[in-house]
């Protein structure tokens, strides 16, 4: 497939991912271009989902700080921030029936939600997409960025979108369409957590050499319509404890009362968990049976389901943000503030800061005689700076860095000391005084998993009842996940023998359990031997396998554009 003739398109800026970071960057660039009489500065955004918002999954409670800066009149312009927080409660679940509500003064200030809004991030992103198009940003949904393109000097040249119509055997089918090359002066990567191109760029340019290892959780979410008599618009609930405490695992949960008699609820399980028998999806299902949660769901109906990895390493794990020809923004870099369990406002701010740096670099290049709407196609072109170091400077002088720095110890404290002592440490650090040192968490999540012989405790997971609790396949169904069946698997095994020969005896092949979509199964052949089966069509693009596989044998790459979940207001 390397000698296919491809159509190339030239832009000033190409952005990979139409999420809050990518769209905020696009909007900021175009706002500045119009304000400063450079109306022809071209910006293109590619999005692998079938539409803008199709792959967006978040809690979500939005802190409006970045939105206020990007659109000071967002209320008048119709941004879907319709439900202000009206109640803020935090619980520790002591057992499967008991709970302790925490006094508000004991909750770390980073978890306080006055002035925030319960939102559907999918709907907010759709609105941002509309605002971007009003500013003449070109948005291409259904086009997955498959490869990074480079100049001969190693500078990023742009991206290639994925080919369409490749069969399972790797050969073109009758409806084959080659991917496009999109060239740009600057390419911004905003793929979200564990972006597959961002991962390659971090490795290629050694961007994480001065950072702690990144850490992750798996966020599993459901959207319910509940009895109007039980609905409390704007009530925000968070908690920890049972059931994760039974396996010594860390994480937490949320339940938010949104608009239209809907609640959004879910659980984040830290992927540093040790017990190979632990089953994050079933932990979330079991959690719903607790009276604190069940009281709202009885008599209601589940509308949608989804899952997505969450980046949680914070300040200590941030890589270098720039490289020749491009930048990492949003959760491709890891800007989520885990002490707040919020990343939308930080993603937006990172995109805005990068957008400012991009515009200033292009404007300076034009002033030196460079052309607009033509990518840097000539080697040695010195009109435009190769590396946007101004982005890093802007970050270093922003509230974004200050916020992340102030929360730098939150995650490491929970990992090192557990939920009780770690929680007490964070209360002191967030509410009383800032400790004058930095904790580090240097063990990668996949390395935390213990072998089966060292992990004797097996949680009891009751059979789902189909009303309150569900299985994975019925859950994938309501995620509206669709893939072209006749295409190569987008979940690549470095060594196909490892799942059965290594992972199965050592860890009872944990992919059977950590995947929230039932993609991976151990099957028995007619002769009694085992085989590893990949049901790639079920994949909801959460990236957990790429992170947690203890042998680091699974690599997630993008399937055909438009494939994957089609989330509604998630």
C-alpha positions, 0 to 999 in steps of 0.5 A: 500500500506504500506506492498508492498515489494520494491526493494532497491538500494544503492548509496552514494548520491541521488539527487531529481530533474535534474534541474540546482541545482541538476545536478550541485551538481552531476557534482561537486561531480563526478568531485571531486571524479575523481580528488581525486581518489574516482572514485567509489563514486556513484551519482543518480539523479531522475527526475519526467519529462519524460526526463531531461529538460521536466519540465524546464521553465525559462525566461531565461537570464543566468549570466554565473558566476557559469557556468564559475566555473563549466566548465571553457571551456564551450564554447569549450565543446558546452554549448548552450549559443549562444546568448549574450545580445546585448540590454538591455531595461526597460519600464514602461507601463503607459496604454494599449497604452502608455509606458515610456522607462526608461533611463539606468542610472535609472535602478537598477544595478541588472537589468543590463545584460552586459555579460549575455546570452539569453538561453533556460534553458531547453536546458542548463539543457539537456547539463548539463545532458549529462555532468553528464552522461559523469561523470558516474552520474546515471540519472533516468528520469520518476521517481518521488520522492514520499516519504522521507525515514528515519532511526529510529533516524530521519536521512534521509535515502533516497527516495521512487519513486512513484508507477506506475499503481495505479487506480483512486480508489487507488487500483493497476491495472494490470500493477502495478509496485511498486516504488523503495527505493533509499538509500544514505549517503546524499540526496539532494533535488533540486525539484525547487520552492515549492518542495513537499518533501522540503515543508515537510522537512522544516516543519518536521525539523522546518527549517524556524523558523528563516526566514521570510515567503517565497514569490512567483510569478506565471510565465507565459511564451510563446515561439514564432517564429516571422517575421525575419525582426522583430528579434533582437537576444540578445535584452532583454526587461523588464517592469512593470505597465499596466495591473497589475497596474489596480488591484494594483497588483505587478509583471513584464514582459520580452521579450527576442530575442533568436536564430532562429527567436524566442522570449520568453516572459512572465509575473510574477504576485506576488502571494501577489495580493489582488484582488480575481477577478484578473486572472493572465493568462488573465493579461498576454494575455491582456499584449500582446496587448500593442503596445510595445509587439504586434509589435514583435508578429504580423505575428508570431506564438506561439510555446509553453506555460508553467507556473511555480511558482517563489520563490522570498523571497530571503535572508530573507526567506531562511530556514536552509539549512541542516538537518540530512542526507540531504540538500536543494539546488536551489529553494527548498531552495529559492536561486533565486535573485529576484532583478535580476529576475534570479535564474539559476546561484544561483541554480547552485552555491548552488548545487556546494557548496553543492556538495563540502561539500558532497564530503568532508564528504564522503572522510573523512568518507572513510578515517575513514574506511567507505565504498563507494556505501553503504548507511548509513544502520546501526544506529549509523554509525559514519564514516560519519557526519550526517549533512553537516554543511560545506554546510552552512559554504561554503554558508556563505563564498560565492558570493552567500550569498553576492549577496542575502544579497545585494538584501535582501530589493528588494522584501519587498520594492516593497510589502510595498511601491508599484512599484513607491516608492518601485522602487525608494527605490531599485534604491537608494539601488542598485545604490547609497548606501546600506541602513543599515537596513533590510526590512521584509515582514511577511504576507504570500501570501495567506493571502493577498487576500481580500474577494469579498465584499472588492474588487469591481473592476473587470478587463475586459478581452476580449475574446481571438482571437486565434492569439495573445491572447489565452485561457487556454485549447489551451495553455495547448495543446501546453505545451504537457502536458500528464498524465495517466488518471487512477490514483489518483488525485495528487491535494489533498483537506484537506476538500472537502467541503471548495471550495464551502462552504467557498472559493466560497462565500468569494473569488468567489473561486479564484482557477478558476482564479489563476490556469494557466491551467484551472484545477479547475472549479465550476460546477452546478449540475442538482439541481442547487447546485455547485460542485468543479471539478478538471481537474488534467490531465491539470496540468502543475505542477506550484504549484500555488494552493499549495501556493495561496489557501486562505484556504490552503486546496490544497496540490500538490503531485507528480503524476506518474513519466513521467506525466506533461508538456513536454517542448521543448526549454523552 
